[in-house]
Amino acid sequence: MTTAPPPPSPPSPQQPAVLSLAGVSLHRPTSGQEVVLDRVDWTVRTGQHWALLGANGAGKTTLLKIVGAVTFPTSGSVEVLGERFGRVDLRQLRARIGLVSAAQAVPADATAHTVVLTGATGTVQPVWRAYDDDTRERAHRLLAELGLDELAGRRFGDCSSGQRARVLISRALMADPSLLLLDEPFNALDLPSREDLIDALHLLADRQPGLTTITVTHHLEELPPNTTHALLLRDGRVLASGPVAVTLTAGNLSACFGRPVQVTHDEGRWYARSGHSADSGR
């Protein structure tokens, strides 16, 4: 295993911006006006695959909610998929963004195929009159692309955690989004399930080169080989942002997580190991 990061990718023609944040801040409405996000600048372009990393409480989920058109910032400008906040109905914008979160409420007694179908209408329960033959076939096709074709008739609640994560990704893709947000999709997965999901995301990126993804995670080991960029948050501020080769360094990650971190890279995969903190006396 080598400790050297991959060389930076050669320059390529600049792709259109999928999202652009300028000076974005968000204050929690408490007596102290706690700053959750502080002057975040961030541009993501078509076909890029970003990792969003940071310790608990760094502001990752809040930032994802803003990007996902769920939350308005306190200040700053936000443009997603060519639409500027304040000039667009966020409900309509959300319909163009795919979101995958373990916290999503979907009926556990519905089949995997039915759960994917609900992504076409953006509803929790199926709206059967809205699903024609082409829509049903698309749901089957998406399940097959994520390696779940044999589970189409299985109850969602009977699927494993890794299978449920892939079903939810298939559901998010039903609306044919240009932007896919993955909020800790590897949470509570065992190693085989984690690797299955990584393989599925890697394959998805190859099959849909125009799709842009942002993945919130705590662990470098969860990053698919196709990850192109990373943004590191600490205390609501951007600590580092850019191509993975220059962002996922030992120095940046040590500063991000507040303790020494060793970083290695091998065959497209990233690994991190933390030593003892400087003030531990060891």
FENKA-V545089 format. One record per residue. OMEGA is omega in degrees with one decimal (none if undefined). Layout:
OMEGA ; OMEGA
This chain:
-179.4 ; 178.5 ; -178.6 ; 176.5 ; 177.4 ; 177.8 ; 177.5 ; 178.0 ; 177.8 ; -179.9 ; 177.7 ; 179.1 ; -175.9 ; 179.5 ; 177.4 ; 178.4 ; 173.6 ; 174.9 ; 178.8 ; 178.2 ; 179.5 ; 176.9 ; -175.6 ; 175.6 ; 175.4 ; 178.5 ; 175.5 ; -175.5 ; 174.7 ; -178.4 ; -179.5 ; -177.4 ; -177.8 ; 179.0 ; 178.6 ; 174.0 ; -173.5 ; 172.0 ; -179.2 ; 170.9 ; -175.5 ; 175.0 ; 178.6 ; -174.8 ; -177.2 ; 175.7 ; 176.7 ; 178.7 ; -172.8 ; 167.5 ; 178.4 ; -172.8 ; 176.8 ; 179.1 ; 175.1 ; 179.4 ; -178.4 ; 179.8 ; -175.3 ; -177.6 ; 177.8 ; 178.4 ; 179.1 ; 177.9 ; 177.2 ; 179.0 ; -179.7 ; 177.7 ; 177.1 ; -174.2 ; 172.6 ; 172.6 ; 174.8 ; 178.4 ; -178.6 ; -178.3 ; -179.8 ; 173.6 ; -178.8 ; 179.9 ; 177.3 ; -178.6 ; -177.9 ; 177.2 ; -176.6 ; 179.5 ; -176.6 ; 173.5 ; -176.0 ; 178.4 ; 177.9 ; 179.3 ; 179.8 ; -179.6 ; -179.5 ; -177.9 ; 175.7 ; 180.0 ; 176.3 ; 179.4 ; 178.2 ; -178.8 ; -179.6 ; -179.6 ; 174.1 ; -176.4 ; -177.7 ; -177.5 ; 177.6 ; 175.9 ; 177.7 ; 179.2 ; 179.5 ; 178.5 ; 178.5 ; 178.0 ; -177.6 ; 176.4 ; 179.3 ; -179.0 ; 179.9 ; -178.1 ; 175.5 ; 177.8 ; -179.7 ; 174.3 ; -167.2 ; -177.8 ; -176.7 ; -173.3 ; 177.0 ; -176.2 ; 179.9 ; 179.5 ; 178.6 ; 179.3 ; 177.7 ; 178.1 ; 176.9 ; -177.5 ; 179.3 ; 176.1 ; -179.8 ; -179.5 ; 178.7 ; 175.5 ; -174.8 ; -174.6 ; -179.0 ; -177.3 ; -175.7 ; -177.5 ; -179.4 ; 175.2 ; 179.1 ; -179.0 ; 179.1 ; 178.0 ; 175.8 ; -180.0 ; 179.4 ; 177.5 ; 178.9 ; 178.7 ; -179.7 ; 174.9 ; -179.4 ; 175.1 ; 176.3 ; 178.6 ; -178.4 ; -177.9 ; -178.6 ; -179.2 ; -179.8 ; -176.8 ; 172.7 ; -177.4 ; 179.7 ; -179.8 ; -177.7 ; -176.4 ; -179.6 ; -177.4 ; -177.6 ; -176.6 ; 175.3 ; 177.7 ; 172.4 ; -172.8 ; 178.9 ; 179.6 ; 177.6 ; -178.2 ; 176.4 ; -179.2 ; 176.9 ; 178.3 ; -179.0 ; 179.8 ; 177.8 ; 179.5 ; 179.0 ; 179.9 ; 178.5 ; -175.7 ; -179.2 ; -174.8 ; 178.8 ; -178.8 ; 176.7 ; -179.0 ; 171.9 ; -176.8 ; 173.7 ; 179.6 ; 174.6 ; -167.8 ; 177.4 ; -178.7 ; -178.8 ; -176.7 ; 175.0 ; -179.7 ; -178.3 ; 178.7 ; -175.2 ; -173.2 ; 176.9 ; 173.2 ; -179.8 ; 178.1 ; 169.5 ; 179.2 ; 175.6 ; -179.4 ; 175.9 ; 178.7 ; 177.3 ; -178.1 ; 177.1 ; 179.1 ; -175.6 ; -175.9 ; -177.3 ; -177.7 ; -177.4 ; 178.9 ; 178.7 ; -179.4 ; -179.6 ; -178.2 ; 175.6 ; 177.7 ; -178.1 ; -174.5 ; 172.7 ; 175.3 ; -177.4 ; 178.7 ; 174.3 ; -175.8 ; 174.1 ; -177.9 ; -176.6 ; 176.3 ; 175.4 ; -178.3 ; -179.1 ; 179.2 ; 179.3 ; 176.0 ; -178.1 ; 172.2 ; 178.3 ; 179.5 ; -174.7 ; -176.0 ; -178.4 ; 179.1 ; -179.0 ; none
